[in-house]
Amino acid sequence: MSKPEAPERKSSEFFDSLRKGALVGLALLVLIVPPLRIMKNKHAQEQQQASVQRAPAAPPDVPGPGKGGLRLADFSGEDPSAEARQVANWAVYTGDFKKHAFVIVDKADARVYVFGPDGKLKDSAPALLGAAHGDDTYPGVGDKPLNQVKEYEKTTPAGRFVAEPGRNSGGEDVVWVDYNAAVSMHRIRPLVASERRLERLASRTIEDNRISFGCINLPVSFYEDTLSPMVHKYGAIIYVLPEVKTAQQVFGAYDVTGQQQGLQQVALHK
């Protein structure tokens, strides 16, 4: 039978084991902690990159924020009617015209506004419009000879139209608003002296701007320098504003600034 070891020797070996264990533990920490830290940092970077990718970027072809951070149409200092501003703001806010140019035809104000894809006004001009008031096209009117079109059928239809460059029956280049109804935007044609179309276009009143069969007559320079180039370069959506119905009924348009104010008030009262 072996002899029991001396207590002093056991104590010494016990502390030696503790020191060795501590050294091994430290070594393991040195080896393990840096990779863990690297993995943690890498995970955090991946999460940050994912959140950046998920964040919606502002469309590159729309103007900067307006009131309250809203993206609105830029009328470049002009003072349009309330309905023209509402529809233009709604179109820009919703991106309804995609990356095309867009045109606002304000029948009540007898004025046309042409915007670029960035939502900024390029130019505006007075216009001559259909002699009859109304928002709808009469069935079959586009197939009638002009001398058979009745006075009440001479409407400029309201609605959202895709502009189509083309030529009329006389070979003149025009921008079709509604090809089937034979409604287009074109240069003013002072063919009938008694109609005084040039004088009507130049007058300060809007009451005498209702004279056409339904087409939208524009100043020659405005058509050639602004409307036609924008349509050919970008394509265009044409919004012909109603004069009987509402913009909500025709386009689904709404006052985006009023809606934003309403949401802010609701948030404040929560």
Disulfide bonds with the S-S distance in Angstrom:
none
